[in-house]
């Protein structure tokens, strides 16, 4: 008998579960959206995760179902639960990662620190929110946004007119999420792992650097924040994992405000880009931790192995030639940097890989990681 | 285009190449001896590696062929080279891992430190060797031995009579290898990686603890030896890698004698049990290093990540139930220990996995690794 984890979705997060699964001795299988995806080595099925029967068939061969992304529709998730499948994170938790309005409402109930927000159903409501918040706001589509998509900073409500029009066409009706434009010093991410039976383990809070709404760089632990704020971030992460009954990895993206508070920005209920440093920088990587958590196995030590770890994304990749054609140069110049690529073709803006560097001196580590990643860009 | 490495042999060494291959973005495929082997996830073909056509067909789909073991016959290796396939290590190097008599003769030519030895073709010759070496000697079959098999300590030559009889039946004739019984303090292993283009990188020399001829435990770096002897070990490793033109990983197993010398015991031209600590204890694991080396990519940093790393093999596994049924207990008690299992069924004496522990205090690390491994035994 072998423990069997099934991952819905064949992207890089599923791919990066392969290494710890093989090492520990967990059988990983993947339901991929199409052939040749990042996680193809473990793909045991190819099919549409919107289709209930496809997902039920896939689930039959595994002990627990988990996810590469949060897009599996609630009816499909509920059908899995009804069929007796262990699903982690479960539909009750995932709804808050799928719907930003539901997330905001629930975090308010839990007393979590977050920006002012409102559900706005039309231009007039958005304009009222703008008028109350200094004439600028962030507008988000509650569903389907990622990497800066579905997010817009507006100063007049008509700038979201097209989204309101799309809402009106949507049979479900609904509203957009308007959020206060937070005056922040930097962005943080707090990761937490939680088992179905309850135990929780928090990683050190990290600093994330975004470019054009996409994560570009992560420094672990967050180098510039106070011990108190790091503790608060950890407490918020643990409280959200427990309050939403998240199982597996949870990432809480936060703003560190100029007046020294943290405010929750986004949630992700899966391994997350802000935790890739842990592959080479922590005793237990987020991918191993996710597998342990969804199997309800005791969690691993999330402590850093070295004082500093820096992750830099490879965005887009080389304009000419393949990614691996750059390996020789990077490896020659940076024998201590760890290269991770996802088997994806280069394309502008696409996350095709990342590098991790670890060490004692933050400046050195940052330089090392950035310089190595630069070899993959043109 | 992706770099493609093909591994002949589907055992745990091939399995443990999967993780770094997936992470870096190297396509790994495996020619497995049968279905369901340790490296099954990457098995693209199942077939007999003694069959030239089977191996040639497998090689067609990859950029370089390497090995899980040293048992591929020379004619098959030569056929690959003749067909223009990149083979690492190549047949010229592998002959010395396949034939212990050839190895001893070549190491003498290279001036490497080794025990007194002789090729003995009959009982009389062995008795003469015994008489010259205090009445005890180690007798080895030149081919096919591993993990203590094909090795016998004798004090009268007739104790090897059955092996001489088998030799006589062998159409090739031949001889046994007689070696001086070395008075050693402990056993060491020196690993070296070498690229086809020449560059070499040495790992720190480690101490190996054998039980019943099988590696039970490894401590990295070797804790009790002098700086001078560590340097000598490194020099011997590098000289052998260069002298035999080994490509990929080389392990040189050595005796540390009571008079403070090192003597070469065995060679392995592949990742080796004595290097499993590097998965969690070195910047570049031996499995990543092997892939880099056989692809002639720049080698990674072999430096330890922490002062100490200890590997303890899981030999046999649980007498009752499956290996993974023990995960929960081990993980609960040892959240910082890294578990590696090979997808093999428990069987007395069989290597079914190992654990790695790393840290600053050797006593703690040894305790941690041994205690964790003990959960898998009955």
Interface residues (C-beta under 8 A of the other chain):
Chain A: X1 X2 X3 X15 X16 X18 X19 X20 X22 X23 X24 X25 X26 X41 X42 X279 X283 X284 X292 X297 X298 X299 X300 X301 X303 X305 X306 X322 X323 X324 X325 X327 X328 X331 X332 X335 X336 X338 X339 X340 X341 X342 X343 X353 X358
Chain B: X1 X2 X3 X15 X16 X18 X19 X20 X22 X23 X24 X25 X26 X41 X42 X279 X283 X284 X292 X297 X298 X299 X300 X301 X303 X305 X306 X322 X323 X324 X325 X327 X328 X331 X332 X335 X336 X338 X339 X340 X341 X342 X343 X353 X358
